[in-house]
Amino acid sequence: MSDATSNDEAPVDVDLASIENLRQYWTTGAGGAKIRWGTKNDLTRCHNAVLKAAKGELTSDDAWGFCNNLHKRMFGRPNDPDD
């Protein structure tokens, strides 16, 4: 584990294996199956599912960012803004 800090926050323990497990869950796991990546409105479904699962631990902007990063990781490009 390593410590990650930002200017305004206390150190936070970051478990890189847990982060990768979350990425896998939301891309190819049960979470990804709910999102149905590659279909219309997948980013919106991701946002809603991640925000619900986070139970107030993420802001809406954080959830959008996380989902955009997952989309880019899976498809090699950002989400189409018209989707």
N, C-alpha and C positions, 0 to 999 in steps of 0.2 A: 504494500500500500504506500501511497505517497500523499503528501499534504498539498492541497491546492488552496490558494488564497486569492482573494480579490481585495481591492483597496478598502472596501467598507465592511468586509466580513471576516469573521474569525476563521481560522484554518478548518478545513473540512477534509475528513478522510475520504479518499477516492479509491475504490476497489475496481481496478480496470477489468477484471474478469466479470464483475457484476454488470458493468457498463456494456460489455460485449454481449452478455446474456440478454440484456434488455434490447439491444439492437437486433439480435437474432429473433427474439420473441415478436418484435414489432415488424420484422421483415418476412421471415420464412416460417415463423412459429404460429401459434394460435392467434396471436394479435394480428399478424399479417394476413391470415385467412379471413378475419373479420373485415379488414381494410379492403381486401380485394385489389391489391396493387395492380396498376396498369389498366384500370377501368375508370370511367368517368367519375369524378368527385372523390378519387381515392385520398387526396390530400385532406379534404374536409373530413372524411371518415376517420383518418388517422388523427387529426387534430382533436376531434370530439372524443375518440376512444382514449387517447393519451391523457387528455385533460381530465376525463372522468376517472381514469385509473390513478392519476396523481393525487386525487383527493385534496386539492388545494395547495399542493407542494410546488406547483408550477404556475406561472402566469400563462395567459392565453398566448402572448408573444413567444414565450419559451416553447410551448407546445407546437406552434407553427414552425419555429426554427428547427426543432427536433425532427418534425415530420419532413420538412424540406431537406434536411441533411440525409434522412433515410432515403428519400426519393432519389437524391443525387447519387447516393451510395449504390442503390439498386439499378438505376437506369443510366448513370453516367452524365446526367444533366438535371438541371432544376425542373420543377414542375411547370407545365405549360400554364401561363396565367389565364388562358381562356377555359381551363378545365375546372 
